[in-house]
């Protein structure tokens, strides 16, 4: 080959390399950097709003929000210290917030922490609605470059609560042999200073520790969030969300000395003993404890019982703190040691609503609590909403109800994505009651017999819908 021809080939090759490099550079430049912001708004009722003299406020309740943006796409994650959030609140809050921020309504995941000791009533509903809008606006105003990462850890804090006991009765109680997912999932949005902007924790466990005890509290979700926030000098906002907690309680939630069962039943507290506990009224009768009635008729604690009352609440509070610190400290370890972070993450969202056959109990005039088959007739169809918010490789699957563990475990086994967070009590409230798994249809626990779902329909439809959304997101 002569020198002229060689130089010509070399020039052509150089041009090709430069063109390829320019094309690659242009492609990289079109990938937008992820940005995130986070904020929280206090929704704690005032002490003067508590109508019972011996009631108290243990800790603050919040709406916490993370706003995420990638190029022209955006998404919103919200956690509310509330037992649940109705469709009216969700619709109003999302419509107002979407109009203000420009984030599409389908790209919101708003869920309740499910604390059983939060504020209630129409006034609180209005407060929550406005707080969601304010928290999301404030989070967007703080948008800054961020990296996103996902990690998990195992935490043995929860336990299945559908118990067929030694007396061959169905009762709510710790059932270590029952299905239980111990996974704590953690999604972290980290700023350029390596401090988390927002932390999204997900674990399956009912916050029932202060239920009907006269205490306003965010329970362990609040303690977990507060632990993370204080550890980073309140430069981060930490959200706690529920996984498949429909059949999950704190392992010691019904175990002395960490139980407030006597208060829930309107009984005076009694000294702790080693012997078998006295049976509670709901265990002696087919017609049992009614939460609404108990809440409405709950009296002030008599003066002669106050000392024991406060001792019990102190022990329960210590347990709640332990649960929160275990979740929070584990989340921090995960985000520091077991998480890889990315600067770019495309955003996609979709939702599907479907109906399944419903049923109506035959004992509605005097409903049984548990351990009774009430009989059913066909009822109105039940509407269930399943959503998917995908941020990069992380899939947030949401369901608007309290879902049993085995539904989630089957979905997780079938899902093509390993980085999946299952968020329940999200984007409204299904008219179903508990969404029990197919294998639990024969349980005479209060969750199953009170559910409006006919057996054999919800589980498969939830799983198939979530999988279809995942496929569409690809």
N, C-alpha and C positions, 0 to 999 in steps of 0.2 A: 504494500500500500504506500503510495507516495505521500509526502508530507502535507501537500495541499489538501488531498482528500481526507487525511487524518484530522487536520485542523477543522475542516468543514463538519465532519461527524461529531467532533468534540463540541463545536459551537451549537449544533442542533441538540445534542444531549444536554448541554447546559441550559438551553432554553426550555427544554422539556422538564428538567428538574425544577427550574425556577417557577414554571407554570404550575407544576404539581404542588410546589410549596405554597404558592400564592393561593391556590384553590383550597388547600388544607387549612391555611391560616384564616381564609374567609369563612370556612365552615365552622372553625372553632369560635371565631368572633360572633357568630350568630347565636351561640348558646349563652343564654342570659345567666347572670350570677343570681343565685338565690338570695332573697332578703327576707327578714323576719322581724316582727316586733311583738311585744307582749305587754299586757296590762291586767290589772284587777280592780274591781269595784266592790266596796263593802256593802252588804245587804243585811247586816245584823239588825234585828228589831231592837228598839230602845227598851231599856228596863221597864219603863212606864207602860209599855205595850203588853207586858206579861200580866195576865189577868189573875194568876194565882200567887198569893203572897210569898209562898216558899219556893217558887220557881227562880231559876238563876241562869245567867249567861256564862258559860265556861270559856268559850273562845268565839272568835269572829267568824261570820259566814261571808263568802265571797262569790262573785262571778269572775272567773279567770278566762282570759282569751289570748290566743296566739294568731297573729295574722301573717300569712306567708304569701310571698309574691315571687314569680319567676317570669321575667319578661312581661307580657300582657296578661298572663294568667295569675289567678290568686285563689287562696283557700283560707278558711277560718275554722279554728278549733276552739271550742268553748266548753268549760266545765262549770256547773252551777251547784253550790252547796244546797241541795234541795232533795226531797224524796223522789220527785218526778216532775216533769214539765209537760203540761198539757199541750194539745195541738194548737189551741188558740194562742197561747203564749209564743210557741215556736213560729207559727205563721206570722204573727204581728212583728215579732222581734226580727226575724229574717227579712221580711219585706222592708221594714224600716232601715235595717242595717245595710242591706244590699243596695238600696237606693242611695244611701249616703256614701258607701265605699266603692261601689261598682263591682263588687265581688258577686258572681252569679249565685242565686239562691241554692242551687244544687251542690255548691262547693262548701256549704256549711255543715259542720258536725257539732251539734249542741247537745250535750248529755248531762244528766244529773249524777252527782256523786252518790246519790241515794241515801244520804244521811237520814236516819229516822228521828232526828232531834232538831230539825231545822224549823224555820218559821212557816206559818201556814195562813191561809185565808186570802180573801180578795186583795187586801192591801199588799200582802207579800207578792202576789201575782203581778201587780202593777210595778212594784219595785224591781222584780226580777226582769221583767220585759225591758224597762228602761236601762237597767244595769247591763244587760247583754249588749244593747246598742252602744252605750257609753264605753264599755270595755273594748269592744271591737274597734270603735273609732280611735280610742287612745292607743290601742296596739298598732293600728295602721300608721298613726302619726310617729311611731317610734321605729319604723322600718329601717333596718341596717343590714349590710352584707352579713351573710350567715352561711354556715355549713350544717348539713343535716346528717344524723346518724341514728341507727337502730341497734338495740341490744336487748338481751333477756337474761334473767336469772331465775333460779328456783327458790321459792320461799314457802315453807310449810307452816302457814299461819291459818289457812282456811280448812274447813271440813264439810263434807256432805251433811245435810240436815234432814234428809228423808230417812227416818229411822223406823224399822220394824223391830220392836224391842222384845225382851225376854218374855213379856206377858202376851206376845203376839198381838200387839197393838201398833197402829201407825201413829207416831208422835213426832213432833219437831224436836230433834236432839242430835248430838254428835254421832255420826255414822262413818267411822274411819274406813270402813270397807266400801263405801259408796264412791262413785266417780267424783274426782276433784282435780282440777287443773291448778298446779302450783306455780305457773309461769307469771313472772312480773315482766311486762314489756315496757321498754323505755325508749321514747323517741326524743332526741335532743336537738335543739337549734342553737348552735354555738356562734358567738360573735367573733370578730377579728381579734379581740383581746383574750380569747380562749375562756371567756366566762359565758355560761349558758344564758341565752336570751329567754328561751322558754323550754320547759321540760314537760313531757306528756307521759304520765305513768298510767299503766293499765293492769288491774288485778281483780280477781273475782272473789268478792267477799262482802256480805251484807254489813253495813254500818248500823247495827242495832243496839249498840252497847248502852246508850242512854235513852232508849225508847220508852216513852211514857214515864220517865223518871222525874220530870219537872226541870230538865236541864236543856238549854239551847246550846247545841254544839254541832260542829262539822264532823265530829267523831274522828276516827283514824284517818280518813281522807284529808281532813284539815291539818292534822298533826304531821302527816307525811309531807304535804305541800309546804307547810310552815318550816319543817326541818330543812328542806332543800333550799328554800328562799333565804332563811337566816344564815345558812352555811355559806352562801355566796353574797352575804351582806345586802340582801334584798335588791340585788341587781338582776335577779332572774324571777320569773313567774312560773310556778310549778302547778300543773293541772293533774288531778287524779280522776280517772274514769273507771267505770265498771266493766269487767269482762262478763263471762257467762256465770253470773252469780245467783241465778234463780234458785238453785238448791245448795248454796254455800253460805255458811256462817263463820264468824271467828271461832276457832277451835275451842276456846274457853268461854265463849259468850253466854253459855247456859250452865256454866260450872261455878259453884261457889268457890272463892268469894267474889267472883267477877260478874255476878248476875244481879239484875234489878227486877227479877221476876215478881217478887212480892209487891213492888210498887206498881207494876203493870196490872196486877190483879186487884189492886186496891187494898192489900193486906198490910198490917203493920210489919216492919222488918223484925226478924227474929235473930237471936245470936247464932253464930255459925257452929255447927256440930259435925261430927264425923259420921254419925249414923245416917240411915237413908232419909232423904228429905220427905217432908210431909207432902202428900199429893195436893196439887193445885186444883182449883175448881174446874178448869178446862179438862183435866184428866179424869174427872169423876162423872162427867156428863156428856152425852152426845151433843147437846146444844152447848156450845162453848163460848169462849172469849170473843167479844166483838170489839175490834180496835176503835171504830168510830164512837161506839157507846162509851168505851173506857176513856177515851180522850175527852169527850164532852163532859163526862161526869166525874172527872178526876178532881178530888178535893185537895185542899192544902194539907201538908203533913202536920199532924197534931204536935203540939209542943213537946209532949212526953216522948215522942219518937224521933225528934230532930237530931239528937246526938248520934243514934245508930244510923239514921238516914245519911248524915254527912260522912260517917265512917265508910259506909258502903260506897257512896259516890267517890270518895277519895281513892278507894281501891280500884274501882272501875276506871277512874281517870288515869291512874297509873298504868293500867292494862292498855288503855287506848293510846297513851303516850308510847308505850313499848311497841305496839303494832305500827304506829305511825313512824317511829324512828327506825324500825326494822325495814319498812318499805322505803323510806327516804334515804337511809344510809346505803341500802343495797342499790337503789337507783343511781346514786352518786358513784358507787364503785363500778357499776356497769358503764356509765358514760365516760368514766376516766380510763378504764382498763380493757373493756370488751366491746368497744364501739369504733367503727371506722366512719369517717365523715367525708361527705361530698359537697362541693361548692355549687353544683347544678343539680336540679331535680325537676323534671317536667311534671306538670299538674294536670290531672284528669279526674272527672267526677261523673257519677251517674246514679240514678235512683230508680227503683221499681216498686210499685205498690200492687199487691195481689190480695185476693180474698180466698179464704178457706171456710169449710162448713163450721157453723157454730152450734152451740147447745145451750139449753136453759135448764137450770136445776128445778127439781120438783118440790124442794123444801124451802123455797124462798121466803115463806112467811116466818119460818123459824130455822134458819140455816145451821147445819151442823158445822162444827169447827174442823174436825178431822176424825179418822178412824171409823167413818160411816160412808156407805155408798148412798148418795142422796137420790139417785135416779135422775134421768134427764129426758128431755124431749128436744126435737130439733129447734134450733134458734136461729136468729139472724146471722148472716155470714160475718166472719171476722176479717178485718182489714189489717194487713201487716206490711210495713215499709222496710225494705232492705236497701242500703246504699253502699257505694264504694267511693272513697276519696283516695286517689293514688298520688303520692308525692314521691317522685323518683321510683325507687323499687319498694317503697313502703306502702302497704295496702291497709287502709282503715275501713274495715267492714262494719257497718252500723245497722242495728235493728232497734225498732221502737217498742221494745218490751223487755221483760225479765226472762232470760233464756236459760234453759238447763244446760249443764256442762256437756253432756254427750252430743248435743247438737254441734257445739263448737268443736269438740274433739274430732268429730267426723268431717266437718268442714276443713279443719286444719290438715287432716290426713289427706284430703282430696285436693287441696289447693295447690296450684302450680307455683305459688309464691311463698317463699320461706319467711319473708318479713311481713307478717300479717298481724294486725291488731284488731281484736274483736270488741267493738264498743256497743254496749247495750244501753237501754233507757235513753236512746238517742233520737233526736229530731221528732219528738212527739210521744204519744202514749197510745199503743194499740188497744183496741177494745176487747182484748182477749183475757186479761189477767195474765197469770204466768204462762209462758210458752214452754211446756214440758216436752221432754224427749219421748220418742216412740216407746222406748223400753220402760218408761215410767208411768205408762197409762193406767196401770193397775194399782199404783200407790194411792193409799187413802190419806195422804198428807194434805194439809189445808191448801197447799199450792195447787195440787192436781185437781182435787174435787171442786175447788173454786174456779178453776179455769173454764172459760167459755169455749175452748177449742175442742172439737170432736177429735178423737185420737186418730193418728196415722196420716195427717195431712200437712201440718205446719213444718215439721222437721225437714222433710225432703224438699219442700218448696223453698225454704230459706237457703238450704245448701245449694240447690241448683241455681237459684237466682244470683247468689253471691258468686258462684263460679262463672256464670254467664257474664256478669259485670266485669270480672277479672279478665275474661277472654276479650271482651270489648275494649278494655283499657289498653290492650297490647297494640 
